Amino acid sequence: MTHHLVLGAGGVGRSTTSALVALGHTVTLASRSGRVTEQPWAATHPDAVEIVAVDAGDSAAVTALARGAASIVNAVNPPSYTTWDTDWPPVAAATLAAAEASGAGLVIIGNLYGYGEVAAPMHEDDPMRPTGHKGRIRADMWTEALARHERGHVRVTELRSSDYFGPGTTPRTSYLNDVVIDALLAGRPPVVPAGRADAPHSWTYVPDVGRLAARVAAGDDGWGRAWHVPTAPARTFDEAATDVARLAGVKQRRVRVLPRSLGTAAGLVVPFMRELRETRHQFERPFVLDSELTQRTFDLRPTPWDEALVATIAARRTTTPARAGTAA
């Protein structure tokens, strides 16, 4: 049994904590507020997790928490999509400093932005070719961390996912949850702010992120490279909406997409829409993650698509009870 520090108490941080506890480890789970309302491990392992408040950009504070930990899992989610330029650099610097000072391995929860605009399924060894500032921020974080690993200063890995879905996601972190599932459960057609409804897209189930993070954090064989989180075959918005309606027993509704010109115009006055311009290519053409290498290496498989959707639908209905009675 080893001890681990998980930074960030959103869906990924909680899933990672649950998976580590299930493997017999203990965890310090740190968030900005120090408040975690959903604690799925509490019923069976109430003493395995300590919850604390910390600023993940405070190098001294993170280093102090990391003493004695086998790993640091950076599952931080900056509070605003529009302020990555100022939010991410101090967190990246603090976690690297804490890992180097404590000897803990650093597991970075990453994404696919660094690959830029792609024309084929993405693999872990594909080069970083970001086409926007958010992609450059994430690519630079990984490049610096890997360089320190190669110099022998730290042990690092990055786990890359596509867009999240699943129980426990925080608001505005899941297109599939917030835009598709919630709309259908409420009896409304989903309205997607960018992209095409018929473009294949990979969707990563949050508990699968946690399982891989726990496996790598507690092991000796995942360091020094990036891994793709096991992810089910890609589904278009249209296909996903059809599947949700079938499994939820609600009326099937056509997915609507905001015209590109309107999205561009909205970006002139709405900061979030302006930031979406950088990543809308991910929804306008096939955006597919290949996770076969990770699956073979760690003998892990993605949660079956229908099973993951059923669990997500049930969770969304529970968190907003009024939806439970929505008729087809």
Salt bridges, closest charged atoms under 4 A:
GLU38 OE1 - ARG14 NH2 3.68
ASP85 OD1 - HIS133 NE2 3.49
GLU100 OE1 - ARG148 NH1 3.42
GLU117 OE1 - ARG285 NH1 3.24
GLU124 OE1 - HIS228 ND1 3.90
ASP125 OD1 - ARG225 NH2 3.11
GLU144 OE2 - ARG148 NE 2.85
GLU158 OE2 - ARG138 NH2 3.88
GLU158 OE1 - ARG160 NE 2.71
ASP163 OD1 - HIS201 NE2 2.68
ASP178 OD1 - ARG316 NH2 3.02
ASP182 OD2 - ARG316 NH2 2.67
ASP182 OD2 - ARG323 NH2 3.33
ASP198 OD1 - ARG196 NE 2.82
ASP208 OD1 - ARG211 NH2 2.49
ASP221 OD2 - ARG215 NH2 2.82
GLU239 OE1 - ARG235 NH1 3.86
ASP243 OD2 - ARG235 NH2 2.71
ASP243 OD1 - ARG246 NH2 3.39
GLU275 OE1 - HIS133 NE2 3.34
GLU275 OE1 - LYS134 NZ 2.25
GLU278 OE1 - HIS133 ND1 3.20
GLU284 OE2 - ARG260 NE 2.68
ASP290 OD2 - HIS123 NE2 3.41
ASP306 OD1 - ARG246 NH2 3.29
